Amino acid sequence: MKYSRRNVYRYLKEKVTFSKRLMILYGILTMFITIVSLISPYLYKILVDEVMTEGHINLLYIVIPSMVGVYLLKVILLGLNTYISKKFSYKTALETKHQVMQKFLNRNILLADEINVGEDSNILEKDSEAPPTFLLKYVVDFVTSFVLVVVYMTLMVKINVWLGLLSLVLLPLSIWISYIIGRKMNTVNKESHVIGSKMKSHLFDTVQKWREIKTNTLEARFSEQYDEMLEPDRKLGRKSMFYYALNDFFYGLKEEFFMKVLIYFVGGLFIISKEISVGDLLMFISYMASMSALLDGMIQSNTEFRGQEAVFERLFKILEESEVKKQEDYPQNAEIVFQNIGYTYGNTEKYVLENATCKFECGKKYLLIGRSGEGKSTLVKILLGIKRPQKGKVLFNTISGDQVDSRKLLKNVGAVMQDSMFFNLSIRENLELIAPEASEADMTAALKAAALYDFVESLPDKLDTVIGERGVKLSGGQKQRLGIARLILQNPQIIILDEATSALDSIVESKIMDNLSELFRNRTMIVISHKPLVNFRQDETYLVENKNIRTYKTLALP
C-alpha cells in the first residue's frame, strides 16, 4: 500500500471504528473559530484608521464591546473544540487498542515462540495512539488549514496584491525542507522502535526475574547490559534533536527575520505612496501571521506524517493478521494417534523426533519416560498444537490435528508443566480464570485433591492471597500443586502431567496421583516422568529414545 493520507484513511475506516460525526464537528468548529478570528484585525484597522488617525471617538463604543465579544466567543469555542478533540482521541485510541489486543490474543498459538514482548507492547501502548492523531491532525486540521489559507490569501490580496504575493515567496523552499526532514525522521523512528522494543523486553525480563538476579548477584551484569542498550538510543536522540532544531531554526529565520522585515519594509513603502493605510498594513500583517501559522502547520504536519510511516506499517501489519478460520470441533472420546512424527527446532536438520509413532486410547493411563532432551515435552507440545511437526501428523480419531479448532482442543486437553505459570492475581482469581463458574466449594475440593488446601488455609487472606507475577510468591512445589488444582477445575477430557510433581516429596506425590487417578479414572491421562511413580497404575509405558517412541515393558528406567 502506497503511504498517503488517502490510503491510510481508507484503511483505518475499514479496520478501526471512529466517530465521523465528532470529526466533522471538530472541523466545523475549527473553521468557525478562524472566521471569528478574522473580525479582530478588522476592528484593529478601524481603531487605528478611524479612531486614532481620524479622531472618530464615538466608534470606540462599537469597537471595544465588539472586541470583548469576539474574544469571549473565541474562548468558548476553543474550549468546546478542545473537549471534542480529546473525546474523539480518547475513544479512537481505546478502540484501536481493543482491535490490536484482539488481534494479538487471536494469533495462532504456533506463533508463541515468535512473540516479541517489547515490540508488541510498544505497538499496543504507543502505536495505538497514532490513528486519532492522524485523523484529527493529518486529515481534519490539514483540510481545514488548506481552506483557511485560501480565505486568508484572498483577504490579503484584496488589501494589496503585491504584498500578498510577497508573503508566499519562501513557500516552495519550506515544502522542500519539510520533505527532507520528514524522510530523515522516518528513518530515526524506525531505528528507535527496534531499539525501544529490545530495551522494553530487557526491562520486562529484569522485572520478572528480579529475585533470581538478586540471589545470583547479577545486578552489575544486567545494569551493564541495559547501559549498552541505552548507547544507540542516545545516538538516535541526538539525531532526532538535530533534525527538530534544524526545522525550528529554518521556520524561525523565515518568520521572525525574513518575512517580517520584508513585509514591514515593503508595506511601509506602500503607506508612503498612499496605496494602503497603517490600519491596512496592520490587518495584513495579522492575516499573514495567521496564514503563515496555518501553512507552517500544514508543512509540519506533512513532515510528521512522513515520520510516522514506520508506525503505521507496524500497526497495519498486526491489524492485517488474518482471523483464525473456524475448524472442526474436538471429537469426544477421541483416540490420539501420532503418525510418523518428525520434528526439528528452528532451521536445523537435526531431528528431535523422527518417524515417531504411538497412540493413546480413550480412557487409558500412559507413562512417558526417557532421558532429558529426548523429545517427551516436544511430543506433548505437538499434541497441544503449540508446535507443528515438519513431518507426519496427529489424528484425533480420524480428524487431523491441523483441522481441529485450537481453542476447543485446549479446552478439552489440560496440561500441567514442570513450571506452571500464573498471573499476578489472587489464588481465587487464578482459579476462576480457568473455571469462571466454579464455586468456593469446588475450589476447596480441587485444592484438597492437589494437597494444597492446608497451605491456603494457613494464609492470612486464604483464597484471596495475591501470589505475584508468575506465582513468584509460591515455592516450586506449591506452584505445581496449584497448577494441578487448576487442572482439576478445568475437568478436561485428556490430562497431561509433564514432570508436574517433580518438586514434591514421594508421600505428597503419591497422594496426589491417587486422587487424580480416581477423579479422572475414565479419562485419558498422559504422565511424563524421569522416575517411577507411586500410586499411578498406567496401562502402558512409552519410552522416548533415539528420536523414536516404543512400548516399554518394565518400570525400571534405562
Salt bridges, closest charged atoms under 4 A:
ASP49 OD2 - LYS45 NZ 3.10
GLU50 OE1 - HIS56 ND1 3.14
ASP113 OD2 - LYS387 NZ 2.25
GLU119 OE2 - HIS193 NE2 3.96
ASP120 OD2 - ARG107 NH1 3.28
GLU125 OE1 - LYS200 NZ 2.82
ASP127 OD2 - ARG314 NE 2.89
GLU129 OE2 - LYS97 NZ 3.12
ASP205 OD1 - LYS209 NZ 3.25
GLU219 OE2 - LYS214 NZ 3.23
GLU231 OE1 - ARG234 NH1 3.04
GLU255 OE2 - LYS254 NZ 2.49
GLU256 OE1 - LYS260 NZ 3.42
ASP280 OD1 - LYS45 NZ 2.79
ASP296 OD1 - LYS254 NZ 3.22
GLU304 OE1 - LYS137 NZ 2.57
GLU313 OE1 - LYS190 NZ 4.00
GLU320 OE2 - LYS15 NZ 3.75
GLU321 OE1 - ARG107 NE 3.12
GLU323 OE2 - LYS103 NZ 3.29
ASP329 OD1 - LYS408 NZ 2.36
GLU361 OE2 - LYS359 NZ 3.75
GLU361 OE1 - LYS364 NZ 3.15
ASP402 OD1 - ARG388 NE 3.90
ASP419 OD1 - LYS479 NZ 3.42
GLU440 OE1 - ARG428 NH1 3.26
ASP464 OD1 - ARG428 NE 2.93
GLU499 OE2 - HIS530 ND1 2.27
GLU509 OE2 - LYS531 NZ 3.57
ASP514 OD1 - ARG537 NH2 3.95
GLU518 OE2 - ARG521 NH1 2.81
GLU545 OE2 - ARG371 NH1 3.59
GLU545 OE1 - ARG550 NH2 3.50
